């Protein structure tokens, strides 16, 4: 009996789905991935990276990019120090001695009127005016003997969350400052009849106030099991009002929320969701929800953080895998294509978006020895472009710029397991794979496998080496459930549009 040749065209465009049994996942998603991202609906090995800003003087715990005047600064926060980097220049701007921060999640920072402000949850919050000769200073008018665990800027005010002061620890308290004049930080936090400072308690749900992130005209405050909107009222009786949005969902950690073009991507207790302040929609259910929460370390989960990579329209959900302190893996979520990828991380502690110009000439006056009459360039002019923002990750004493063109060797793969070709009862005989890789893929390795039941062992073919420009791999596998993997182990960034499997549909045994 002869069996006609058939072709299954795999064109997954919605990334990875690891939660469901592989044979239940549609043809639009892969079931396995490592160091692979999905951009424009196509699988691609993660890009390169390079270290920037030199070796940092302390183990980086937090970072912030700030443009103060015409100068671009990167602020790197160590366990008890703050360093400002401007191009290749480095200055310690810590100010008064800080306590050692036990973990990255202790830090929180914001920018108001162009000025960076931070709290480490252990000392009074501080601000910096951008002069490397004058370090961070305590916020003026801050209540004596009081600390806060998180801080955010909104409509010219600063908001402090989770307050510990002389009267006790009030984890559900939110304080706000008086309005700040342009170019300055607020002058006072003590409410009087002549200013707009005040406070409120988010008491409808248990637990501490974790963080607050603006969303259009409101400040959205998150607890672990509650979400609130804080709105500017500014009438004779009150300045800000609160509305309870959700009483059963909030933010898992102090850095688990990212602003995504007017919505928030939130990692909550057991799910990842997008919210517009009215509705919330899970983006991970039946895909990567169990994958994330089944891997995250239960002791160090608070080091999880979310960063929005604006230039790529991606959210990075970085987390420590079981047995690790810092983040060793990231889910990379393509917002426009609703697709998840995954990538390995090198014990990353933090990340931030900003302009990287570490190789540019400094525009600080003090570093130049030339005679002014002989210099033809303009001082006090930007040596960076706001159109070229990058994503930096921090680990140990290194800040690393991601998605660069640098040649970096990376092991990466995608796989599609337990294909039934529409008929799980019949045996399939695979004879060849056509790997539709884009030019520049280098050497790829392909294998196919089969098994008779979803719980059986996969019998894999030998890996076939595909050397560019070859794309056809003669392979053999049989079974009711067919699997295929493509991997690379070199420095080439491969892009995979899809895989065609040539097969014969056989009988039922």
Secondary structure, 3 states (H helix, E strand, C coil): CCCCEEEEEECCCCEECCCCCHHHCCCCCECEEECEEEECCEEEECCEEEEECCCCCCCCCEEEEEEECCEEEEEEECCCCEEEEECCEEEECCCCCCCCCCCHHHCEEEEECCEEEEECCCCCCEECCCCCCCCCEECCCCCCCCEEEEEEEECCEEEEEEEEECCEEEEEEEEECCCCCCCCCCCCCCCCCCCCCEEEECCCCCCCEEEEEEECCEEEEEECCCEEEEEECCCCCCCEEEEEEECCCCCCCCCCEEEECCEEEEECCCCEEEECCCCEEECCCCCCHHHHHHHECCCCHHHCEEEEEHHHCEEEEEECECCCCCEEEEEEEECCCCEEEEEEEEEECEEEEEECCCCCCCCCHHHCCCCHHHCCCCCCCCCCCCCCEEEEEEECCEEEEEEECCCCCCCEEEEEEEECCCCCCCCEEEEEEEEEECCCCCEEEEEEEEECCCCCCCEECCCEEEECCCCEEEEEEEECEEEEEEEECCCCCCEEEEEEEEEEECCCC
